[in-house]
Amino acid sequence: MKEIKLQSKFPIKTPESSSNTETFIGYDKRSLEKQHHITSNKIPFIATAIASLSLISFGYMLGYTALAIPQLTTDEAQIELSENSVAWFGSLIMLGAFIGSIIAGRMIDHFGRQCTLITLSIPATIGWFIIVSAQTVTALLAGRILTGISLGMSSVSYSVYMSEISTASMRGLLGGSIQFAISTGYILNASIGMITTWRYSAIAGQAIATILAIGMVFMPESPHWLIANGYRKTAIDTLRRLRGPEANINFELTEIESLKHRQQIKYSELWSPSVRKPFLISLFLLIAQKWTGFHSVLFFCPYILRMAGFQDFRLIILIMAISQFVGSGVGYALAGRFSRVKLLLSCSALMTVSGALLGVYFYLLEAMSLNLLWLSFISTCGYVLGFNISWGGLAYAIMSEILPLRVRGVASGLSASVGFLAAFAASYAFLPLAQAISVQGSLWFYTGLNVLIAIIVFYCVPETKGKKFSDIEKIFDKKKRMDKTTMV
């Protein structure tokens, strides 16, 4: 069969060739695309599993307050939290996450995705140690800020790392692992909290961070980052490791090189025509994720459940954690089969209905002394399922897909930091809001926000399922779209 020569403007240097020798692709492009999407190698899945420990730690940190707050507000508590301290203890982690996401946004571009995932274990380990040995409220709050820094760093670095070591066909499946891993952290925290105290629970959180750091040392760096920073030969070796020794990596290498823009990124670049829209969509997704009301309900779950008449808060929180885990498992299964946008819309509808019904429960309890415990339980589970099936993981997955490579680190870090500021505001404001307009009023407020969020998603968020990074960039880059039209 006659070999088809394609004179690509992106020359390929083989690892065996000298630094001055270049070879061109000697295969039909469609054939290469087909081979590009086929890999039986397990390394991307192993690397994703190790990196997902950062998200398990993420979930563990978020779920920690639900079990610690009731223990710290009893008369027998060694450190007793006041009502104001409870609000700070529940929400201050998001302020730390704001700082961490800014740090990670710079780190993943300058030092690499792998290095950032290793480094984030440092503030986590120190923060958990401070909480374990705390004797004052100030120490507890300081520990929450430090663990929050780690949380913010993981939110940025994991999604970028996962999306860049996987192929387009794998990203849907691996992207669904985001909320699945976070929910694993929730259920781990709830399970440990069933049998021990808040101090011992903190020790377990410290252990997760240590295992993450050790495991990531042996995982590959992102080939996208290696190419962008001039480590071309290492990138080729990494791609061979990720795709398998027999996989043809030429097409993928060419695609990565076509996205490479080696220049100092300024914040003004975020407002360039090809970046502005994906950046604004990323901002919207992460702000909307925090204002669905899920995190507010999560942090102060003990208060809500006690007001609803439940006494055994540990058992109920464990059931909520299981609901999150189930929802994440469903989301993981659906992420590779259904469009991102449809999942976001359908689950926004589920959260809207669940939040409205939970508000109805509290209204009936207050106005008529009618205590329908089954309604509060089903509504809360529906809220938790809706968030974990879609918004929990897909917001980060879509962000990492739509942002161009040249600004991905800075833009994802800034988007995440703004999202965490929104989460801090939403979490801290929940108790005052509930006191001002009642619990049902605050829940109906979030119900209205979910409707508004769904409308914006429908009209503004593009579908990215199964698309290569180069194809996604063309959605927002008018020049590339015009060039493609001209070629046709």
N, C-alpha and C positions, 0 to 999 in steps of 0.2 A: 504494500500500500504506500502511495506517495505521501511523504511527510509534508504537512502544511506549515510554511514558515510565516510567522506573524512578527513584523517589525515593530514591536512595542516601544513606545518612547520611555518606558520604565525598564531599563536593562536589568537583568538578573545576574548577580555574581554568585557562582556556585561556591560552596565552602572549600571545594578542592582546588579551585582556580586561584591564581595569584591575585594580588590586589589590583594589578593593572589589566587583568583579563576579564572581559564581560561576555556573557552568552545571552542569546535571546530565546524566548519561548519557542519551542519547536513542536507545539501541539495545537490542535483545534481549540478555540476559546470555549465553545460550549462543552467540549469534552472535559476541559479543565475545571469549568464551573461545577460539573457533575461530580468530579472527583473531589473538589474542594469541600463539598457538603457531606462527603461520606468519610467517616472515621470510626474505626472500631477501638481506638485507643481510649484507655480509661483515665489517663492523666488529667484531662480537664475536669472530670467528675471528682477525682481524688483531691485535686487542688481546690475545687469549689467547696468540697466537704470540709477541708481543713480551714479554709478562709471563712466558712460559715460559722465557725466557732465565735468569730467576732459578733455575729448577729445573735447567736445563742446568748452570748454575754449581754448584748443589747437588750434582749427580751428579759433576761434575768434582772438587769438593773431597773427596767421599767416596772416589772412586777413586784419588786422588792418592797415598795412602800405599802402595797395592799395588805401585806402580812405584818410589816414592822410597825405601822401606825397604830393598829389596835393594841399591840403589846407596849407601845411607848406612851399610851394615853391612859393607862390604868394607874390606880393608886400605888400598886406594888412595883411600878417601873423604876429602874435605877436612874434613868434619865426621863423625866416627864415632859412631854411636849404640850405647849399651850395651843390654843386654837390657831393663833397666828403662826406659830412654829410649824404646825401641821401643814398649813398652806405652803410655807417655804420648803419644808422637807419634801413635799410631793412635787413641787414645780421647779425647784432650783436645779435639778439635774438637766433640765432643758436649757438653762442659762449656760451651764458647762458645755452642753452639746453645741450651742451656738459658737462658743470659742473653738471647740474641737473641729467643727466642720470647716472653719476658716483656715485653721492650721493644716488640716488634711488636704484642702483644695490646693494649697501651695506645695505640700510635701509630695503628693502623688505625681506632680509634674517635675519637680526638681530631684527627688530621691527615688522615685519609683513606687508602683502600686504595692509590690511585695514588701518593701522596706516600711511603708506606712502601716501595713497590716501588722508587722512585727512591733513597730514603735508604739502603737496604740495600747499595747498591753502594759506599758509603763505607768501612765496615769491611772489605769484601772487597778493595777496591783497596789499602788500607793493609796488610792482612794479607799479600797476595800480594807486595807490594813488600818487606816485611820478610823473607819467605822467599827471594825472589830474591837479596837482598843479605846474607843471613845468613852469619855467620862462626862462630857458636857454637850449641850445642844449645838454649840459652835463647832465642835469637832465633827458631829454628825453632818452638819450642813457643808463643812469643808470637804468631807469625804464624798458627799453627793455631787459637789461641783467637779471634783477630780474624776469620778466615774463618769460623769456627764461628758467631760472632754473626750474620754475614750469612746463613749457612745456616738458622739458627733463625728469622730474620725472614722468609725466603722461604717456609718451611714453613707459616707462619700466613697471610701476606698473599696468596699466590697463590691458594690454594683458596677463600678468601672472595671475592676479587676476581672470579675466574672464575665462581663460582656466582651472583654478583649481577649480572653483565653479560649472562648468558645466560638463555634461557627454560627452563622445566621440561623441554621436549622436547630441548633442546640440551645440558643439563647432563650427561647420561650420556655423550655423545660427547666433550665437552670435558673431563669428569672423567677419562676414560680417558687424556687427554694428560698427566696428572701424572707417572706412572711412565715414560711414553714419553719425556718431556723429560728426566727424571733419567737414564734409560738412555742417551740421546743424549750427556749429559755424560760418562758412563762410557766410552762407546766413543770419544768425542773424546779423552779423556785417554789411553786405551790406545793410540790411533793415534799421537798426538803422542809418547807415551813410547817408541814403537818406534824413533823416528828421532832422539831428542834426549835431553838429560839432565834431571834434576829441576829445575834452575834455569830452563831454557828452558820447561819445562812450566808452571812457575808464572807466567811472563810471559803465556802463552796464557790462563790462568785470570783474570789481571788484565784482559785485553782483553775477555773476556765480560762482566765486571761493568760496564765502561765503556760498552759498546754497549747494555746493558740500561738504564742511567740515561738515555742520550740518547733511546732509543726510547720510553720510558714518558712522557717529557715531552709527546709528541704524542697520547697515548692518553686516552680519556675516564675520568672518575672514576665510581665506582659510584653509580647512581641511588639505591640504598638508603641509602648514607651521606649523599648530598645531601639527601634527604627528611628523614632523622633529624636533620640538623643545620640545618634551616631554609632550605636553598637550593632552594626549590620550583621556581622558574622555570628555574634551571639544570638541575634534575633532568628537567624536561619536555623541554628542548632536548637533553639527553643521551640520553633515551629515544628521541627522534625520530632522533637520529644512530645509535643502536644498532639500532633496528628498521627504519629506512628512512623516508623522507619520506611514503610513502603508507600506512604501517602505522597501525592504530588503537591508540593507546597508553592509552586511557581505562581499560580493564579492568586492565591491569598497574599503572597509576598508583594506581588505587583499592586494589588488593591490597597494594601497598607501603605506602600510607598506613594501611591497616588493621593493619599490623605495627609501625608506628612507635610507639615509647615514648620520649619525650624526657625523660630523667631521669638523674641521676647514679647510675651503677651501683656498688653495693657488693658485696664478695665474698660477703656473707651472702645476696645475691639468688640465688646459684648453688644454694642449698639450698631455694628456694621450690618448691612442689609441681610447677609446670609446667616447671621448669628442671632439677631435681635428676636425674631419670632420664636425659635426653639428655646432661647433663654427665658423669655417671658412665659412660655408654656411650662417650662420646668419650675419656675417660680410659683406659678399658679398651682401646679400639681402638689408641690410640697406644702404650700400654705393650706390648700384645700384639705389635704390629708390630715393636717393637725386640727382643722376646724370642723371636721365631721362630727366632733364631740366624743370620739372614741377615747382619746387620751384623758380627757377630763373625767369621763365615767370610770376609766381604769384606775387612775390615781386615787380617787375617792370612793372606790367601790365599797369599802367597809361602811362608810356613812350611808350610802344609798341603800345598801342591803339591810342595815339596821333600821333605817326609817321604814323600809318595806316590811319589817317584822321578822327578818331572819336573825337567828341567834348564833348559830355555829358558823362564824365568818370564815374559818379555815376551810371547811368542807365546801361552802359555796364558792369561794375563790378557786379552789381546786376544780370544781365543776366548770367555772368560767374559763379556766386555763385549758381544760379539755375541749371546751367549745372552740376556743381559739385554735387549738391544735387540729381539730377536725376541719374547721373552716380553712385553715392553711393547707391541709392535705387536699381538700376539694379544689382549692385555688391552684395548687401545684399540678393537679391532674388536668384542670381546665385550661391552664395558661398556654399549653402547647397545642390546644385544639380549637380554641375560640379567640376571636379578636380581642385585643386589649380594651378597645373603646366599649365594646358591648358588655364586657365583664364589669367595667367601671360603672356603666349606666345601670345595669341590672342590679348590682349590689348597692348602688346609691338608692335605688328604689326600695330595696329591702331594709336599709338603714332608716330611710324616711318613715316607712310604715312602722317599724319596730320602735323608733324613737317617739312617734306620735302615740302609739299604744301605751308605752311606758309612762308618758305624760298623762294619759287618760287614767291609768292606774292610780297615780298619785293624786289626781283631781278627785277621783271617787273616794279615795281614802280620807282626804281632807274634808270634802264637802258632805259626804254621806256616811263616813266611817265604814265604808264597804271595802274590806281587805281581801282582794282577789290575788292571793299570793301566786297562783299559777300564771296569771297574766303578767305580773312583773318578771317572773322567772323566764317565761317564753319570750317576752319582749327583749329582755337583756341578752339572752342567748342569740336571738335574731340579729341584734345590733352587733354583737361580737362576731358572729358568722359572716355578716355582710362585709365588715371591715377587713377581716382576715382573708376572705376569698379574693378580694380585689385590691382595695386601696392600700393595704398594708405593704405589699410588695411591688405592685405594678407601678406605683408612682415613681419609685426609684429606678425600676427597670426601664420605663419609658424615658426618663431623664437621661440615663446613661446611653440610650440608643439615639436620641434626637440631637444631642449636643455634638457639634463638630469636634474632631480629635484635637485640633490646635487650641481649643479653649475648654476642653472637657474638664480638666482639673479645676481651673479657676471658676468656671461657670457652675459646675456641680457643687463645689465647696460653698460658693456664695448662695446658690439656691437652697442648699441644705441649711446654711446658717440662718437665712431669713425664715425658713420653715420652722426651725427650732425656736426662734424668737416668737413666732406665732404660737407654737406649742406652749411656751412659757406663759404667754399672755392668756391663752385659753385655759391652761391648768390652774394658774393662780387666781383667775377671775371666777372660776366655777362656784366656789363656796359663797363669795360675796354676791354673785349673780343669783344663786339659789335663795339666799336670804332676802334679796331685794324683790324678786319677782316670783318666788316659790320654785320648788324643784321642778314641778310640771311646766312652769313658764320657761325655765332654762332649757328643758328638754325640747319644748316646742320651738324655741329659738334655734336650736341646732337642727331641728327638722326642716325649718325654713331655709337654713343655710345649705342643707343637703340638696334641696330642690334647685336652688340657684346654682350650686356646683355642677349638678347633672346637666343643666342647660348649657353651661359654658363648655363642659366636656364635649357635648354633642356637636357644638358648632366650631370648636377651636382645636381640639386635640386630634392629631393625625393618627392613622393606623400604622403600626410598625411591625406587626407580626410577620415573621419570615423574610423580612427585607434586609439586604446587606447595608452596611454603613454608608457605602457610596450612593446607594439608591435613596436612602433616607436624607442624605445631604442635598440631593437634587430636588427634594420636595420643597426645601426652603431657599435654595440657591437659584435665583432667577437666571443668572448667566449660564449655569450648567444645564438648566432646563431648555434655554434657547439654543445652546450648542447641540443638545440631543435632538431637538426638533429640526435644526438645520441639517444635521447628518441624515435624518430620515428623509 
